[in-house]
Amino acid sequence: MTATTNDMPAKQERLTLISPGRGLFDLDLGALWRYRELLVVMVMRDIQVLYKQAALGAGWAVIQPLFAVIIFTLVFGNFAKMPSDGIPYPVFSYAAVLPWTYFAEATRRGATGLIDDANLIRKVYFPRLIMPLSKVIAPLVDFSISFCVLLVLMVAYGVMPSFKILLVFPLVLIATMLALSIGLWLGPINVRFRDVKYTLPFMLQIWMYASPIVYPLSQVPAEYKFAYSLNPMVGVIEAFRWAICNTAAPDVMALAVSFITITVLLLGGLVYFKRQERMFADVI
């Protein structure tokens, strides 16, 4: 061991002080940009884990929505004779199943992601917001694959898309914001009460039938339409179907209510998540 001489300056260590925010709206969202490389790594990891050791691989991204559409077409399209706004029922239902499947999967992952990465939370510091954010981004790969199948289905049934199909991208962003907001609320709750893991699939199933997937919004009685539109996925699904299938213009009130509801949920979820994240390592 060599002693340090006076003419050789000692090596200076850089210390980083980590402390929780004090203000209610001290969200430190800039940390997401500073840790953007970690976000990319976590998204890629989630995608790889999804298809690892799966015999069909990315085929599951097609099988799940496609089989749902087949069942809906047989039950609601053929037997129940549900109206489909003048377009073939398989295209009508697939255009709604597609955003719903993404939203449900992103919500499930966002709500349970903290528990899945419990060991990582205990060992190292990074903005915890990266976890739910990466969980809702990863399912976009499945969405992209299923979207290509929808285009093939539209060609097969002679439904030609218009320039409005470009609105799919902002609509998917809105669905992502909704899934993220729910994950921000349920993630911390799931850390304390693991019942969320068992309750969420049941609630998502109920939510699906409370959304205009197998039936159009026009089937909802006018006196219940405002209350029905409080479901933020109503406006998203109707606008998605309009952009894809060129159906009647979506209900403006439903779109406005959906956007306002999602904004409130997201802002509230960010504040709640930041308030709760300081206890994650202790409780998880």
Secondary structure in CASP SS format (residue, H / E / C, confidence):
PFRMAT SS
TARGET T0000
AUTHOR 0000-0000-0000
METHOD secondary structure of the structure
MODEL  1
M C 1.00
T C 1.00
A C 1.00
T C 1.00
T C 1.00
N C 1.00
D C 1.00
M C 1.00
P C 1.00
A C 1.00
K C 1.00
Q C 1.00
E C 1.00
R C 1.00
L C 1.00
T C 1.00
L C 1.00
I C 1.00
S C 1.00
P C 1.00
G C 1.00
R C 1.00
G C 1.00
L C 1.00
F C 1.00
D C 1.00
L C 1.00
D C 1.00
L C 1.00
G H 1.00
A H 1.00
L H 1.00
W H 1.00
R H 1.00
Y C 1.00
R H 1.00
E H 1.00
L H 1.00
L H 1.00
V H 1.00
V H 1.00
M H 1.00
V H 1.00
M H 1.00
R H 1.00
D H 1.00
I H 1.00
Q H 1.00
V H 1.00
L H 1.00
Y H 1.00
K C 1.00
Q C 1.00
A C 1.00
A C 1.00
L C 1.00
G H 1.00
A H 1.00
G H 1.00
W H 1.00
A H 1.00
V H 1.00
I H 1.00
Q H 1.00
P H 1.00
L H 1.00
F H 1.00
A H 1.00
V H 1.00
I H 1.00
I H 1.00
F H 1.00
T H 1.00
L H 1.00
V H 1.00
F H 1.00
G H 1.00
N H 1.00
F H 1.00
A C 1.00
K C 1.00
M C 1.00
P C 1.00
S C 1.00
D C 1.00
G C 1.00
I C 1.00
P C 1.00
Y H 1.00
P H 1.00
V H 1.00
F H 1.00
S H 1.00
Y H 1.00
A H 1.00
A H 1.00
V H 1.00
L H 1.00
P H 1.00
W H 1.00
T H 1.00
Y H 1.00
F H 1.00
A H 1.00
E H 1.00
A H 1.00
T H 1.00
R H 1.00
R H 1.00
G H 1.00
A H 1.00
T H 1.00
G H 1.00
L H 1.00
I H 1.00
D H 1.00
D C 1.00
A H 1.00
N H 1.00
L H 1.00
I H 1.00
R H 1.00
K H 1.00
V C 1.00
Y C 1.00
F C 1.00
P C 1.00
R C 1.00
L C 1.00
I H 1.00
M H 1.00
P H 1.00
L H 1.00
S H 1.00
K H 1.00
V H 1.00
I H 1.00
A C 1.00
P C 1.00
L H 1.00
V H 1.00
D H 1.00
F H 1.00
S H 1.00
I H 1.00
S H 1.00
F H 1.00
C H 1.00
V H 1.00
L H 1.00
L H 1.00
V H 1.00
L H 1.00
M H 1.00
V H 1.00
A H 1.00
Y C 1.00
G C 1.00
V C 1.00
M C 1.00
P C 1.00
S C 1.00
F H 1.00
K H 1.00
I H 1.00
L H 1.00
L H 1.00
V H 1.00
F H 1.00
P H 1.00
L H 1.00
V H 1.00
L H 1.00
I H 1.00
A H 1.00
T H 1.00
M H 1.00
L H 1.00
A H 1.00
L H 1.00
S H 1.00
I H 1.00
G H 1.00
L H 1.00
W H 1.00
L H 1.00
G H 1.00
P H 1.00
I H 1.00
N H 1.00
V H 1.00
R H 1.00
F C 1.00
R C 1.00
D C 1.00
V H 1.00
K H 1.00
Y H 1.00
T H 1.00
L H 1.00
P H 1.00
F H 1.00
M H 1.00
L H 1.00
Q H 1.00
I H 1.00
W H 1.00
M H 1.00
Y H 1.00
A C 1.00
S C 1.00
P C 1.00
I C 1.00
V C 1.00
Y C 1.00
P C 1.00
L H 1.00
S H 1.00
Q H 1.00
V C 1.00
P C 1.00
A H 1.00
E H 1.00
Y H 1.00
K H 1.00
F H 1.00
A H 1.00
Y H 1.00
S H 1.00
L C 1.00
N C 1.00
P H 1.00
M H 1.00
V H 1.00
G H 1.00
V H 1.00
I H 1.00
E H 1.00
A H 1.00
F H 1.00
R H 1.00
W H 1.00
A H 1.00
I H 1.00
C H 1.00
N C 1.00
T C 1.00
A C 1.00
A C 1.00
P C 1.00
D C 1.00
V H 1.00
M H 1.00
A H 1.00
L H 1.00
A H 1.00
V H 1.00
S H 1.00
F H 1.00
I H 1.00
T H 1.00
I H 1.00
T H 1.00
V H 1.00
L H 1.00
L H 1.00
L H 1.00
G H 1.00
G H 1.00
L H 1.00
V H 1.00
Y H 1.00
F H 1.00
K H 1.00
R H 1.00
Q H 1.00
E H 1.00
R H 1.00
M H 1.00
F H 1.00
A H 1.00
D H 1.00
V H 1.00
I C 1.00
END
